[in-house]
Amino acid sequence: MKETLYTLTVHSENIAGVLNQITTIFTRRQLNIESLNVSASALEGIHKYTITTYSDEATIKKVTKQIEKIIDVLQADYFTDNEIFYREVALYKIPTQELVDSNSIENLISKHNARIIEINDTYTVIQKAGTTEETANLYYDLDKIGILQFVRSGRIAITKSPVEKLNNYLAYRKEQYEDLKNKNGK
């Protein structure tokens, strides 16, 4: 069975314990979470979880359905890389002396479309936003010079679809609520 990197997006109410319930589903299926990002969404009171994992399609379908059964989860979907736009942010700390002594670092920063966000006597911090491969490529180039620290964020993603499924779901729920309210005469 071929494993693919899938990106799951989960929308839930901002309730404590939801993340634990989600990660438990991955643990039971022995799926490793490659990256995880949780943040507020564009809709007030709703959070978006972006999770990546390697899996086969049958398993990821089951995981997505299990996640959707969690009471506070509004919607869960899975995508392959060609169905989404995604980015990560990476920070690299290098010795400032290396920057001063070598003009190749400036060329690397330009080549990789990165930027310097801090320079002091001891270290320089470089920021790069891009795909996993792009942030890794800059890492490999800077590692030849010397990296003091490195960190990369979890993936953030939006779909290429012109329709936001969550908005459709919430509109449907609102319509159901209004119908019920009208039916009961309230």
RAWOUR-V869468 format. One record per backbone hydrogen bond with DSSP energy under -1.0 kcal/mol. NH is the residue of the N-H (numbers start at 0). CO is the residue of the C=O. If there is no record, write none. Layout:
nh->NH co->CO
nh->NH co->CO
This chain:
nh->3 co->54
nh->5 co->52
nh->6 co->78
nh->7 co->50
nh->8 co->76
nh->9 co->48
nh->10 co->74
nh->11 co->46
nh->12 co->71
nh->13 co->44
nh->14 co->12
nh->17 co->14
nh->20 co->16
nh->21 co->17
nh->22 co->18
nh->23 co->19
nh->24 co->20
nh->25 co->21
nh->26 co->22
nh->27 co->23
nh->28 co->24
nh->29 co->26
nh->30 co->25
nh->33 co->51
nh->36 co->49
nh->38 co->47
nh->40 co->45
nh->45 co->42
nh->46 co->11
nh->47 co->38
nh->48 co->9
nh->49 co->36
nh->50 co->7
nh->51 co->34
nh->52 co->5
nh->54 co->3
nh->59 co->55
nh->60 co->56
nh->61 co->57
nh->62 co->58
nh->63 co->59
nh->64 co->60
nh->65 co->61
nh->66 co->62
nh->67 co->63
nh->69 co->66
nh->72 co->69
nh->73 co->10
nh->74 co->10
nh->76 co->8
nh->78 co->6
nh->82 co->79
nh->83 co->80
nh->84 co->157
nh->86 co->155
nh->87 co->129
nh->89 co->127
nh->90 co->150
nh->91 co->125
nh->92 co->148
nh->93 co->123
nh->95 co->121
nh->98 co->94
nh->99 co->95
nh->100 co->96
nh->101 co->97
nh->106 co->102
nh->107 co->103
nh->108 co->104
nh->109 co->105
nh->110 co->106
nh->111 co->107
nh->112 co->109
nh->113 co->108
nh->114 co->126
nh->116 co->124
nh->117 co->124
nh->119 co->122
nh->123 co->93
nh->124 co->117
nh->125 co->91
nh->126 co->114
nh->127 co->89
nh->129 co->87
nh->134 co->130
nh->135 co->131
nh->136 co->132
nh->137 co->133
nh->138 co->134
nh->139 co->135
nh->140 co->136
nh->141 co->137
nh->142 co->138
nh->144 co->141
nh->145 co->141
nh->147 co->92
nh->148 co->92
nh->150 co->90
nh->152 co->88
nh->155 co->86
nh->157 co->84
nh->159 co->82
nh->167 co->163
nh->168 co->164
nh->169 co->165
nh->170 co->166
nh->171 co->167
nh->172 co->168
nh->173 co->169
nh->174 co->170
nh->175 co->171
nh->176 co->172
nh->177 co->173
nh->178 co->174
nh->179 co->175
nh->180 co->176
nh->181 co->177
nh->182 co->178
nh->183 co->179
nh->185 co->180
